[in-house]
Amino acid sequence: MNVQSKNFWSVILRLWRNLAAIATAVCFCLGICQISVRVSGWSISYNLLEITFEFALRLLFSAILGLALGTAGTLASAPVLLLDPSRRRIHAQNIKSTASIVGMALCVAYLLWTLARPKLIFEPLPVPPAIAAGLWVVYCVAMAGILFVPRARKRVIAVVEPGLDSVTSRRSMIVAGISTAVVIGTELSVSRRAPPPLVRPAATRLPNAPNILLITFDALAAEELSVYGYSRPTTPNLDAFARSASVFENYYAIGTFTTPSIATMMTGRYPCESHIVNFQDKLRGQDHRQVLPALLRDAGYDTAASVSNLAAFGLVQQLEEYFDLLPDRPRKPGASTALWSAARVLHPRGAGALMAEMFEGESRASVVIRLLQEVAPNRFAQSESQDHPRLAFAQGLRLLERLKMPYFLWIHVYAPHGPYLPGPPFLGRFGRPAQVSIEQEESTYPGSGSYRPEQQGAINRLRIRYDEWLAETDHALGDFLRHAEKRHLMKNTAVLVSADHGESFTGGIFQHGSACLSRPQLHIPLLIQTPSQTRQSRVYFTADQTSLVPTILDIAGVLPFPGMRGPSLVPWCGRDGVGGGEGLAFAQYLFGNPSAGPYREGTAGIIASGQQYYVRLEHDREYLRPLSEAHMAYLDRSADNRSLARDMRERLFGRFPALRPQVG
C-alpha cells in the first residue's frame, strides 16, 4: 500500500469518526428534546421500568441513526478526498466544520420548534406566540451571520468542534451500549413476569349457552345510518339485519375517541374508574382481570378477536391471555405494517410505549405523504384504505371456522373511520367522485376538532365521502353475514352491532375526539339480535357503553362483577316502543395523572330525558341544551332553566363525586 493510499484511509477514518460523533451528538440532542416533551405523558400511562425502557430505546435508536448518518456522510465525501490528494486534509476539515454548524443549527431549530408548537387541546403555548416569533427571527439572523461572516463562523466552529472529538465518539458508544443493555434487560424482565396460561374451569361451562358475535365499527355515527332514519340509503344490509333485531335508539358512547370507549366495552367501567383516558394508557389491577373475555372464557367460551384500529388493538393486546385467538391487525401489506412488525419485536408483551411510537411514526409519515400529494396529487393520491373492512371480516370469518361452540368473537372494523376512501361502485354514489385523495382534502382542516362556519360546504363534501365509505363498509358486513350463515357458523348465536364513538359533520365539530361532548360524536348504534328473535323492535331507553358488558354476560348467563356500572339491556330486547324518558348516559373526556389525585381537567356530562348537560372541569363552565340542539359546539341554554341545570349537575356529580370541580 503506497503513501497516498495510506494517507487517504487515515483521513477517511478520522473523518468518519468525526462525522459519526457529530451526527450521534445531534441525534442524542434531538432525542433528549423529544423525550423531554413526552416524558410527562409517559408518567401518566407507564411505570418507572417502562419509562426507562422507552428512554433507553430512543437513545439506542439515536445512536444507530447517528452512526448511519455519519457513515453516509463519509461515503458521500470519499470521492472529493480521493480526487484531490493535495488538499485532502483541508477538505476533510471543511466537511467536519460544515457538519458541526449544520448539527448545531438543527438542534437549535428543533428546540425553538418545541417551545413554539401548541401542546394538548386547552393548553397554552409553552411560550407566548410573540416571543416564539422573536426567537425565530433571532435564530435566522444568527444563522445568516454564521454562514456569511467568516469571523463569526470561525468562532462558532472553535466553540462546537472541541466537544466533537474522539472522546465524544467513545462516549456515544458507551451510551449506546448502556441503552442496549437496558432494552435487553427490560425485555427479559417483562418476559419473565408473563402470567401463566389460564386454566379453563370445566365445571363452569354452561349448557346450551348461545354463541356471541360482537361487531363494532370505528367512528360510526348512528345519525348517518339509514336504519336510524338518515336520508341517504347508507346501510341497506344493516337495515335488513335490523328487521329481526332490537334497535336501541338512545345509546351513547362514554367518550369521543377510541381508547376510553374500548376500555369501557371490555370492563363496563367509566374512564375515571378504569383510568383509561389517553390513547396509550394501560389496564391495571382489577381492570385488567375483570374484563369481558376473561369472564366468558372462565364460563367455558372459546374467545377470539379481530381488531383493526391501532389504538384498540394496543389495549386489547394487554388482554391477550384471555383470548384463545388474537391475530395481528388485519391490514393491507405496506410500509406501515412492516414498521408495526419491526416495532413489536422490541416490545415484548407491550413493554414501553409501542402505541405512542406507532402513532408518532404514522403521523410523521402522513405529513410527508400529504406534502407529496400537494406537489403531485395524481401520482401520490391514496385510493384504497390499508384498513379495508373486507380484511377485518375475512379475518373474522377465518376465526369463526376455528372456534368451538359456544364462542365469543369480537370483530372491530376500522372503517368508516377516516380517511374516507370509498372505491367503485361506491365512490360517487351520493355525489361527484373526488379528483384527489380524501386525505389531501382533509389536510386543509384542523383535524378532529372545530371548524369555521365558512368551511361548512367543504365539510358537507367530506360527509358525502364518509357516507359512501360507510355504504362500502355496510356491503362488507352483509357479505360477512351471508358467508357465515352459508357455512352454518351462526347457529344459536346472539349478534350485537355497535361502535366505539360517532362522527360529526355539523355544529362546528368535525370528525371526533373533541372535548366538546357533541351529540353526533356520542350517539352510536346498538342493535341486538338474540337467537330466538324474528321481528324488529325499537327501544327508547337511554343507556351508554357501560351496559354492553352486562348485556353480553346476561345473554351468556354469566354474572357480572359488582363494579360494572351499567344495567343489562336484555330485559328491553324484543319490546317495541318502550323506554322513552327512562335511563341515563354519561360521557367523559379527561386529562391528568390518576396517581396525582382526582381528575381536574376535561369534561364530564350526562344525557337524560332528552337533555344534555356537561361541565368543563377546570373552569366549572357548564352547558345545558336539548338533545335536538346538542350537535352545536358549546351551545348553552342553562340560563333559560337554572333548576334543570342544577338537577342535572347533582345527578352527574352524585354519580362521580370525585370529578366535582374545585375551582377557586
N, C-alpha and C positions, 0 to 999 in steps of 0.2 A: 504494500500500500504506500503510495507516494505521499510527499509532504502536503500537497494541496488537498488530497483526499482526506488525510488525517485532520487537516485544518477544517475542512467542510463538516465532517462528522462531529468534531469538537464543538464548532459553532452551533450546529443544528441541535445537538443535545442540550447545550446550555440554553438556547432559545426555547426549546420545548419545556425545560424546567421552569423558565421564567413565565412563559405564556400559560402553562398549566397552573402555576402559582397564582397568577393574576386572575385567570378565569375562575379558579376554585375560590379565591377570596371574594370575588364579586358574587358568585353563586351563593356562598355562605352568607354574605351580607343581605342579598335579596331573600334568601331563605329565612334568615332571622327576622327580617322585617315582616315577612308573610306570617311566620309563626306568631309574632307579637300581636298581629291583628286577630288571629284566630284562637289564641290560647284562652281568651275569656269565654268563647263559645264552647271550646273543648271542656273547660272546667265545669260547665253545666251538665254535659252529657257523659263524660268519661271519668274514670278513676285515675289515680296517680300512675299506675302501671301503664294504662292505655295512653295517657298523655306523654309519658316518657317514650313509649314505643313510637308514637307519631312524630315526636320531636327528633328522635334518632333516625327514623326512616327518611324524613325530609333532609336532614343533614347528609345522610348517606347518598341520597339522590343528588344533592347539590354537589358533593364531591365527585361523583361519577360524571355528572354533566360538565363540571369544570374541567376534568381531565379530558373529556371528549372534545370540548371546545378548544382547549389548549393544543391537543393533537391535530385537530382540523386546521387551526391557525398555523401551526408549524408546517404541515404538509402544503398549505397554500403558499407559504413563504419560501419553501425549498427551491423552486425554480429561480427566484431572484438571487438567492445566495449562491446557487450553483453557477449561474451565468455570469456573475460579476465577482470573481475571486478577489480582486484588488480592494474592493470596498465591502467585503463580506461582513466584517465586524461592525462597520458603520451602519450597514443596512439592518443588521440584527438589533443594534441598539435603538435605531429609529422605530423598528417594529415594536420593540418592547415598550418604548416611550408612548407610542400611539395607543397601544393596548392599555397602558396604565391610565391614560387620560379618558379613553372610552369607558373603561371599567368604572372609574370614579364618577363619570357623568351618568352612567346607568344607575349607580347606587343612589346618587343624589336625586335623580329624576323619580326613581321609584319611591323614595322617602317622601318627596313632595306630593306625589300622586296618592300615597297612603293617607297623608294628612288632609288632602283636599277632597277626597271622594266621600259621598254620603255613606252612612252606615245603615243599620236596620231602619225599617219604617218607624216613624215617630221620633227617631233620634236625630239630633242636630249634627252638623259637620264637626269633625274634630277641631277645626279652626274656622273662624268666620270666612265667608267667601272672599271678602275684600283682601284680607290678609293672605289667603291662599293665592289669589291672583297676583298680589305684590311679590310673593315668594317666587312665583313662576317667572315674573319679569326679571327679578334679580338673578335668578338661575340662568336665564337666556343671555342676559348681558355678561355675566361672569364667564359662561362657556364661550361666548364670542371673543371675549378678551383672551382667554386661554388659547383658543385656536389661532387667533390672528396677531397676537402680540408676543413676539419671541421671548421677551424678558419674563412675562407672566407665565408662559408655557414652561420655561426652564425652572422657575420657582416651584410650580406645581409638581413637575417631574422630580425635583430634588426632595420634595416632601413625601411623595407617594412611593417612589421606587425603593427606598431603603426597607420598606416593610414587605417587599415582594421578592425577597432573595431566596436562597436555597433553604433557609431556616423556615420560611413560610411554607415551602413545599413539604418539608418534613412534618410540620405541624398539621398541615392539611391531611397528610396520610394518617397521622395519629388520630385525628378527629374521625376520619372515615373508618378506621379500624375499630375505634370505640363504638361508633354508631352501628357498625355491622354486628359487633358483639351484643349490643343491647337488643337489636332487632331479632337476632337468632335466639337470645336468652328469653325474650318475651314470648316468641313463638313456642319454644319448648315449654315454658311455664303455662301458657294458655292451653296447650295440647294436653299436658298432664292433668290439668284441672277439669278436663272434659267430663261431664257427668256420665255415669254408666248407662248403658241402654236400658230403656224401660221394660219391665216385665209385665205383660198384659195379664191382668187377673181374670182367668177364665170364668170364675164363679159369677162375675158381674155381667156377663154377656146377656143381653136382653132378647128374649124370644120374639120372633116376628117383628123386630124393630125395622122401621122404614129406612130406606136409603135417604140421604140428604144431599142435595146438589145446590150449592150456593154459587150464583153467578153475579158478580158485581162489575160495574164499569167505572172508569175513571172520568170525572168531570161530566157526569150525566145529569143534566137538569131535568126535573120532572116536567117543567113548563115547556120543554122542547119536544115532548113526546106526544104523538097523536093519541095514544091511549089515555093521556091526561087532558085531552081537549085542545091540543095545539092545532093551528090551522093547516100546517103543511103535513102531508102524509109521511112522516119521517120513520115510523116504526110499524109497518104492516105485520111483521112477524111477531113482534111483541103484542100487538093488538090481538092476533089470533091466539097466542098463549093466554092472554088475559080473559078470554071468553070462558075459561074454566078455572079461574083463579080469583083470589081476593085482592082487590086493588085498594091500597091504603092511600087515601087522598091527601092526608096531612101528616106526612112522615118527613123528618128533618135530620140533616147531618149535625153532628155536635161541633163541627168546625168547618173552616173554609179551605183547608188543604189536606193532603193525603195522610200524612203520618199520624196525627192525633186521631183521625177518623178510623184508620185501620186498627190502631191500638184499641179503640173502643169496641170495634167489631170483634175483636178477639177476647177482650177482658170484660166487657159490659160495664166499664167504669169511665167516668169523665176524665178529661185531660188533667184537671187539678188533682185528681186522685191517683191516676196512673203515672203522672209526671212525664207524660209524652207530649211535649209542647213544641219541640223543634224537630226538624226532619231527621236529625242524626241521633235522637235520644234512644235509650235502651230500656227495655223492660227489666225490672229487677225485683228481687224478693218474691212476695206472693203474686205480684202481677205477672211474673214470668212462669209461675207454676199453675195458677188458677186461670187457665185460658181454655177457650172452646175446644181446640183439637186435643188437649190433654184429657179433658173430661170425657169426650166422645171415645177416645182411644181406650181409656180405662173401662168404658162401658162395652167394649168389645167391637167397636167400629174400626174398620180399615180407614185410615186418614191420608189424604193427599191434597196437594195444592199446586196450581199453575198460576204464577203471579208475574205479570208483565212489567208493572211500574217499578222503577229502581227504588224509590222511597219505600213502597210497600214491601218489596222483596227484602230490603235491608232489615225491616222489622220482623218479617215472617221468618227470615233465616235464623233469627235468635231463638225461634221455637222449633228448630229443625228436629230436635229429639222427640217431638210429639207427632211428627208426620211419618207415616210409613214410606211415603213417596213425596219428595220435594225436589223436582228437577230444577235446573237453572232457568233463568228467564227466557221465554220464547221470543227470540229476536232474529231478524234478518242478519246474516253474517255481514260484518263490516269492520271499520276501524274501531268503532265504539265497543263492539263485542270482543274484539281482540284485546283492547285496553282493559275491559272488565275481567277477562280470563287471566291476564297477566297480573292485575292488581290483587285478585283473590288469592294468588299464590303467597303473597306477602301478608295476608290477613287471615290466618287460620282461626276458625270459629269466631270470626268477627272482631279479631283484635284490632285496636286502633280505630281510625276514622275512615273506614273504607267508603261509606256512603258520601261523606263530605268530600273526599278526594274525587270520587266519580262525578259528583255534581259539579265540582270545580273544574275538572278536566273537560267535561262535556260542555259546560258553559263557555269556557275559553275557546274550545273548538268551534262552537256555534258562532262566536264573534268573527273568527276567521272565515267561516263559511258564508256568513252574511256579507262580509266585505267583498268576497269573491262574487256573490250573487249580484251585488250592486254594480260591480265592474262588468260582469258578463252573465246576466241572468239566464239567458238561453242555454248557456253551457253548464252552469253550476246549480241551476234550479233543482230542488228536490221534488220528485214527482210521486214517490211512494214512501210510506212510513216504514221505518225499521221495526215498528211495533204493530204490524197489521193485525187486526182482530182474528183473521183466519189462522194465524200462527198460534195464538193462545188457545183457540178452540180445537185446533188439531192436536196440540199437546194434551189438552183436557180429554179428548177422545181416546188417546193412547193410554192415559192414566185410568180411565173408566174400564178399559179392557183388562187391566192388570189387577184391579181392586176386587176383593171378595166382599160379598154382601153380609151384613149391612155396611155400607160405606158412607163416608163423608168426603165429598170432593168440593173444593173451593176453586173457582176459576175467576181470577181478577184480570179483566181486559183493560189495557191501557187506553184504547180508543173509547170515546171520541175526544179524549184529551188532545190539545194542540201539539204539533202543528196539524192543522186540518188539511188532510191530503187525500180527498176522495179520488178514486180512479174511475175510468169508464166502466159501466154506463152511468155512474152516479154523479160524476163531475158535470155540472151544467143542468142537473135535473131541476133545480129550483132557481137557477139564474145563469147568466153568461159565464162560461168557463174562464177561470183566471189565466192570464197570459204569463204570469211569473209565479214562482213558488210562493205559497201562502206564508212561509217563514219570512220571506223578504217583506211581504206586506205587513205582517205582524211586527216586524222590527221597527216600523215607523211610530209605534206607540210605546208608552212607558212600561209595557209588560202588564202582568197581572196587577190591577190597581185602578186608579182613576183615569178618566179621560175627559177632555173638554167638550162642551156642547157642540162645537163646530165639527167635531170628529164623529158625530153620530152616524153620518152617511157611510163613512168607511167602516165603522163598527157593524152596520147593518149588512154590508157586503161580506164581512168576515162571518157573520151569523149564517148567511146562506151557505158558505163553505162548511161551517160546522154542521148544519142540518144535512148536507149531502154526505159528509163523513159519518154522521150518525146513521143515515139510511144504509150506508155500506156496512156499518157495524151491525145493524139490525139484520141485514141479509146474512151475515156470517153467523149470527145467533140462530137464525132459522135453519140454516144448513146443519149446524151442530145438533140441534134438537131432532131434526129429521133423521140424521145418521145414527144418533144414539137410540132412537125408537126402532129404527130398522134393524139394529143389531141386538135388540132386546136387552138394552142396558138400563132402561128406565122403569122396570117393573117395581112396583111398591116403592116409589120414590117421591119424596116431597121436594119441590123445586122452589127456590126463593131467588128473586131477581131484584137487585138494588144497585147502589152506587156509593162511592166514598164521599163525594161532595158534588155540588152543582156547578153551573157555569152561567155567567152574567154577560148580557149584551145591552143592558139598559140602565137608566138611572145614574149614569156617571161611573159605573163599576164595570170593568172589562175583565172577563175570564173569572178567576177565583183567587184565593189567597189573601183577600183583603181583611183587615181588622174591622172594617165596617161590615157588620153581620147582615148583609142584604139578603132578601128572600130568595132570589134566583141562585145564590151560592149555597143556600142551606136546603132548599126544597128539593128532595130527591125521591125517586120512585121506590116503592116496595110492593112487590107482587108475590103472593104466596099461593102455591098450588099444592094442596095436600093430595095424597094418593086417591082418596075417595071423592074428590071434588069434581063436579061435572058442569057447574054453571058459574057465571060471574057474580061477584058481589062487590059493592063499593062501600068501603068503611071510612068514616069521617072522624074517627078517634084520633087525637093528636098524640104523636109519640116521636121519639128520637132513636138514634142508633144504639143506645143502651138497652133497647128492647130486643135487639137482634139475637144476642146470645141466649137470653132466657127463652125466647120463642123457639129457637132451634133445639135447645135442650128439652123443652116441653114436648116438641114433636117426637124427639127420641126417647122420651120417658126418663130423662136424667134430671136430678135435682140440681139447681144452680147453687153457687156459693153465696153466702149471706151478703157479701159486699157488692154483688151485682145489682145495680140500681133500678134498671128498667123493668116494667111489667111484661109478662109474656103476652103476645098478641094472638095466641091460639084461640082464646075464647071469643075473639072478634071475627075469626075466619068463617066465611060462609054466611055471614049475617049482612044482608044488604041494607044500605041506607041508615046505618046506626052509628052512634058515637059522636054525633055533632055536638060541639061545645064542651066535650069531655077530654080529659088528658092534658099533658104538659110536654113541652120540649125545651131543652136547654142547649145553649151553644157557648163555646169559649174560644178565645184567641189570646193566648197568654205568653208573656215573656218572663224570663228570670230563672234563677237557680233555686230549686226547691230546698237545697241544703242550707240556703241563706235565710229561710223563713218563708212565710206565705207569699203568693204571687201578688205583686203590687202594680204591675203594668199589663196592659192589654185590654180586652173587652170580655164581658160576660153578659149573656142575655137569656131571655125566656120568651116562649111563644105559648099563648093560651087564649082561648075564647076569641079567636080572630084578631088578636092584638100581638104586637111585638114590642118588647121593652129591652133595652140593653144599656150598659154603662161603660164608659171609658174609665178604667180603674184608677189610672194615675192622676186624673183630673176630677174624678167623680162627676163627669159630664154625662147626663142621662138623655136617652132618646126613646120616645114613645110614639108609635104610629100604628094605624090599622094594617093588617097584613096585606090588604089590597094596595097599599102605598109603600110597602116595605122594600120595594125594588129601588127606591130613591136613596142615593147616598146621603147619609146624615140628616135626613128629614126628621124633624122633631115636632110633635104636637102635644108634648106633655103640659104645656101652658094651658091647653084647652080642657084638660081633665086631670087636675092635680090629684084627686082622690084615687083615680085608676092608676096613675103613676106610682103613688105611694103603695097601693096594694100589690102591684106587680113587683116593686122593689123588695117588699117584705117577703114575697114568695121566692124571689130569686136568692136573696141572701139568707133567708131561712133555710134553704137547702144547702147553700155554700157559705156559711158564716165567715170562714177564713178569707174569703175574697172581698168582704165588705171594705170599701175604700177607707183609708186612714189619712185623709187629706187635712192639712192644717195642724 
